Amino acid sequence: MKYNVIALTQLNSDQIKKLGFLHQRVLHSLLTDLGAPFLEHYYQIARADSSVIGMCALGAEGNLLGWVVGSPLPGQVARRMSEAGGWFIIQVLRVLVANPKAIWQAFVSLRSASVTMKPGAVELTYLGVDESARKMGLGRELLSAFIDAARAKGFASVELSVEAENAAAIALYTRVGFRVARSYTEGAFDRHRMELILK
Ligand SMILES: CC(C)(COP(=O)(O)OP(=O)(O)OC[C@H]1O[C@@H](n2cnc3c(N)ncnc32)[C@H](O)[C@@H]1OP(=O)(O)O)[C@@H](O)C(=O)NCCC(=O)NCCS
């Protein structure tokens, strides 16, 4: 399969919207529960945030096949979403009516994200590959690109959280050298915190 890996900053607004849809389709996360408007907004902010490391894989026809994104300040991007004033309040109210548990989970996750980072660490926040492109090495390539960028920026380690039942992702992370640092429950989810020491 042919694809190009490009920086998140190179995506146009239409591709950012598509990234939101890809995330919603393939990766269960807090943002998925909050819905498409939050996802699109999250990636718009991430694209413009200089602390963010992000890469995307585009197929031969320009279709998005996968992405990886992370930051040493993972809570910052999420918190900046709330700066959109009226838009944010309307979206929160919308989710509160449709899926109140998601708002509670958001609160729990944001608190947890801000206290678990070690000094010198960068968090890999999201990684996903379209179903049509799985088991061909793309996930590993995106993960390697993220680790290379983290190393080049001088980070001491890469951290991530993964749901304990996500066998595919845990196998991928373990294969490139991540180890479980601790296991914990965050709201409704059992998770592992995994880390890769870079120096
Ligand atoms: C996890 C994910 C990114 C892997 O992407 P991928 O492109 O299929 O992975 P790769 O082809 O690069 O596989 C790399 C390694 O991962 C492991 N792996 C991938 N899929 C696996 C599966 N379904 N079961 C077990 N191991 C798997 C294998 O060890 C593989 O190494 P190998 O080829 O030497 O055996 C993909 O399954 C995905 O997008 N899942 C949904 C989103 C998600 O869970 N993201 C992670 C959230 S923390």
Ligand as a Chemical Component Dictionary entry (heavy atoms), coordinates in Angstrom:
data_LIG
# 
_chem_comp.id                   LIG 
_chem_comp.type                 NON-POLYMER 
_chem_comp.pdbx_formal_charge   0 
_chem_comp.three_letter_code    LIG 
# 
loop_
_chem_comp_atom.comp_id 
_chem_comp_atom.atom_id 
_chem_comp_atom.alt_atom_id 
_chem_comp_atom.type_symbol 
_chem_comp_atom.charge 
_chem_comp_atom.model_Cartn_x 
_chem_comp_atom.model_Cartn_y 
_chem_comp_atom.model_Cartn_z 
_chem_comp_atom.pdbx_ordinal 
LIG C1  C1  C 0 -3.146 -0.463 17.255 1  
LIG C2  C2  C 0 -3.084 -0.109 15.759 2  
LIG C3  C3  C 0 -2.662 1.358  15.642 3  
LIG C4  C4  C 0 -2.041 -0.987 15.082 4  
LIG O1  O1  O 0 -1.894 -0.532 13.757 5  
LIG P1  P1  P 0 -1.394 -1.486 12.572 6  
LIG O2  O2  O 0 -1.023 -0.617 11.431 7  
LIG O3  O3  O 0 -2.391 -2.544 12.325 8  
LIG O4  O4  O 0 -0.085 -2.127 13.247 9  
LIG P2  P2  P 0 1.177  -2.739 12.486 10 
LIG O5  O5  O 0 0.746  -3.406 11.235 11 
LIG O6  O6  O 0 2.212  -1.698 12.355 12 
LIG O7  O7  O 0 1.643  -3.860 13.519 13 
LIG C5  C5  C 0 2.753  -3.680 14.360 14 
LIG C6  C6  C 0 2.743  -4.692 15.479 15 
LIG O8  O8  O 0 1.580  -4.496 16.290 16 
LIG C7  C7  C 0 1.089  -5.756 16.747 17 
LIG N1  N1  N 0 -0.297 -5.888 16.320 18 
LIG C8  C8  C 0 -0.966 -5.108 15.435 19 
LIG N2  N2  N 0 -2.246 -5.501 15.344 20 
LIG C9  C9  C 0 -2.393 -6.555 16.189 21 
LIG C10 C10 C 0 -3.497 -7.380 16.566 22 
LIG N3  N3  N 0 -4.719 -7.175 16.039 23 
LIG N4  N4  N 0 -3.289 -8.323 17.494 24 
LIG C11 C11 C 0 -2.076 -8.525 18.043 25 
LIG N5  N5  N 0 -0.984 -7.779 17.711 26 
LIG C12 C12 C 0 -1.147 -6.803 16.813 27 
LIG C13 C13 C 0 1.982  -6.812 16.174 28 
LIG O9  O9  O 0 2.931  -7.105 17.192 29 
LIG C14 C14 C 0 2.681  -6.131 15.023 30 
LIG O10 O10 O 0 3.987  -6.565 14.882 31 
LIG P3  P3  P 0 4.343  -7.721 13.805 32 
LIG O11 O11 O 0 3.808  -7.221 12.479 33 
LIG O12 O12 O 0 5.809  -7.772 13.870 34 
LIG O13 O13 O 0 3.634  -8.933 14.290 35 
LIG C15 C15 C 0 -4.465 -0.368 15.067 36 
LIG O14 O14 O 0 -4.903 -1.664 15.368 37 
LIG C16 C16 C 0 -5.553 0.622  15.451 38 
LIG O15 O15 O 0 -5.663 1.690  14.856 39 
LIG N6  N6  N 0 -6.386 0.263  16.454 40 
LIG C17 C17 C 0 -7.499 1.130  16.857 41 
LIG C18 C18 C 0 -6.992 2.400  17.503 42 
LIG C19 C19 C 0 -6.168 2.119  18.748 43 
LIG O16 O16 O 0 -6.468 1.224  19.510 44 
LIG N7  N7  N 0 -5.109 2.934  18.949 45 
LIG C20 C20 C 0 -4.252 2.843  20.106 46 
LIG C21 C21 C 0 -4.861 3.552  21.243 47 
LIG S1  S1  S 0 -3.788 3.660  22.626 48 
# 
loop_
_chem_comp_bond.comp_id 
_chem_comp_bond.atom_id_1 
_chem_comp_bond.atom_id_2 
_chem_comp_bond.value_order 
_chem_comp_bond.pdbx_ordinal 
LIG C1  C2  SING 1  
LIG C2  C3  SING 2  
LIG C2  C4  SING 3  
LIG C2  C15 SING 4  
LIG C4  O1  SING 5  
LIG O1  P1  SING 6  
LIG P1  O2  DOUB 7  
LIG P1  O3  SING 8  
LIG P1  O4  SING 9  
LIG O4  P2  SING 10 
LIG P2  O5  DOUB 11 
LIG P2  O6  SING 12 
LIG P2  O7  SING 13 
LIG O7  C5  SING 14 
LIG C5  C6  SING 15 
LIG C6  O8  SING 16 
LIG C6  C14 SING 17 
LIG O8  C7  SING 18 
LIG C7  N1  SING 19 
LIG C7  C13 SING 20 
LIG N1  C8  SING 21 
LIG N1  C12 SING 22 
LIG C8  N2  DOUB 23 
LIG N2  C9  SING 24 
LIG C9  C10 SING 25 
LIG C9  C12 DOUB 26 
LIG C10 N3  SING 27 
LIG C10 N4  DOUB 28 
LIG N4  C11 SING 29 
LIG C11 N5  DOUB 30 
LIG N5  C12 SING 31 
LIG C13 O9  SING 32 
LIG C13 C14 SING 33 
LIG C14 O10 SING 34 
LIG O10 P3  SING 35 
LIG P3  O11 DOUB 36 
LIG P3  O12 SING 37 
LIG P3  O13 SING 38 
LIG C15 O14 SING 39 
LIG C15 C16 SING 40 
LIG C16 O15 DOUB 41 
LIG C16 N6  SING 42 
LIG N6  C17 SING 43 
LIG C17 C18 SING 44 
LIG C18 C19 SING 45 
LIG C19 O16 DOUB 46 
LIG C19 N7  SING 47 
LIG N7  C20 SING 48 
LIG C20 C21 SING 49 
LIG C21 S1  SING 50 
# 
